[in-house]
């Protein structure tokens, strides 16, 4: 089974997004007009971009990058993949050749035209970076004429197209790639440019609108200021003081205190928490190699009680896929009902009537659910020892094969294919579990092209208890009347959810 590296976005955003519903700020902003009558939107992000260099994305929201760079393809507000820098994209019959038709009216902020070779130059660098899941099986990338790019795969990979709508699709001016300044002075063809004199890297990012951008009408703000504010309390204080106009990521209780004074609401589900049963072959903890034990773990979880951990934000979930996607199987909801007695019987059948012990990593993303998980697993005889680890090196930690079982949140990518690639990556599948059945289903899904392509693979994951999902999470938001906000399908993807309120 292919074991690709996931986008660091899915890991690093999850590292903080899993806790954001309780402790971290997401995005906030205010719209105002300056003495020129320009519309200004002030937002905040909880994490500064690690780098603007192609292939060096370091996690967090990508709304700054998608403002500066035109992605090759894009996710619209409903999470659907649509044309963008590539005005047309089409696979051949066996889905091993993807042809991109690049629009001829796009320009980089340095005045140079965007063409097929520029796209190829970026893809060649991006495929070697940290966001490689979408490029698995890639054989060749060529510009066949000035505005046509042909990507050839050795086998179908359904992650490719959605990758081109995200981090894997960033396109910078080729002359800046590999330079000393590309990390902090990006040159893209997006609807905004980074103002170098007003921007303070790591603290505040000021974006100026490109008046002649081919999609300028979709971006109503003349300037966007994005400050790094990692704490939701600070964002709420900014909202209440009039310095900010929109905050996302507050608790349900915080939202209640703001209701009436501000417009309030709830985002669509953005992240999900999961017990990753990594050691499914039982190399480190033999018990986990028995499907009966993995099923018992699922049955030990009272997912209806998860809501109490963060009322109005955390909701019980028993599948790793978003309920809005084609892989989700509503008929299998509740496949593992909470039943401690039946779970203990499964443990006994597997030879573990007396249970066993396991060490799990403790991070800011797990601390609030640790008591719930500890008690749930103790109910069926599994003793958990929590070991504090740093989020700074979390990718290496989870990939190390040190932990047979661990809890960690992930972010819905908007694509069943990308979510699958992430779940099977070295981070979340460090022991490289593979079975002929799963490989056959994965290959069929990659070659399908249908919306429900990954549904049968999801069925296999559920029946074999490859995972023990716990919850899906939503974020509360509030804003003042000068700004309108439409909850998007993908959280933190772009600045498109914000608009100037109608008078």
Secondary structure as UniProt FT lines:
FT   HELIX           9..13
FT   HELIX           14..20
FT   TURN            21..23
FT   STRAND          28..33
FT   TURN            35..36
FT   STRAND          39..45
FT   TURN            54..55
FT   HELIX           63..68
FT   STRAND          73..75
FT   TURN            77..78
FT   STRAND          81..83
FT   STRAND          86..91
FT   TURN            93..94
FT   STRAND          97..102
FT   TURN            109..110
FT   HELIX           116..126
FT   TURN            127..130
FT   HELIX           133..135
FT   TURN            136..137
FT   STRAND          138..145
FT   TURN            146..147
FT   STRAND          148..153
FT   HELIX           159..164
FT   TURN            165..166
FT   HELIX           167..169
FT   HELIX           174..176
FT   TURN            177..178
FT   TURN            180..184
FT   STRAND          192..194
FT   TURN            196..198
FT   TURN            201..203
FT   STRAND          204..209
FT   TURN            211..212
FT   TURN            214..215
FT   HELIX           216..218
FT   STRAND          223..228
FT   HELIX           232..241
FT   STRAND          246..250
FT   HELIX           252..258
FT   TURN            260..261
FT   STRAND          262..266
FT   STRAND          271..277
FT   TURN            280..281
FT   HELIX           286..289
FT   HELIX           291..299
FT   HELIX           303..309
FT   TURN            311..313
FT   STRAND          314..316
FT   TURN            323..324
FT   HELIX           330..332
FT   TURN            333..334
FT   HELIX           340..349
FT   TURN            350..351
FT   TURN            353..354
FT   STRAND          356..362
FT   TURN            364..366
FT   HELIX           367..378
FT   TURN            379..381
FT   STRAND          382..388
FT   HELIX           391..393
FT   HELIX           394..399
FT   TURN            400..401
FT   STRAND          405..411
FT   HELIX           416..423
FT   TURN            426..428
FT   TURN            430..431
FT   HELIX           436..448
FT   TURN            451..454
FT   HELIX           455..463
FT   TURN            464..465
FT   STRAND          467..473
FT   STRAND          476..479
FT   TURN            481..482
FT   STRAND          483..485
FT   TURN            491..492
FT   TURN            496..497
FT   STRAND          498..500
//
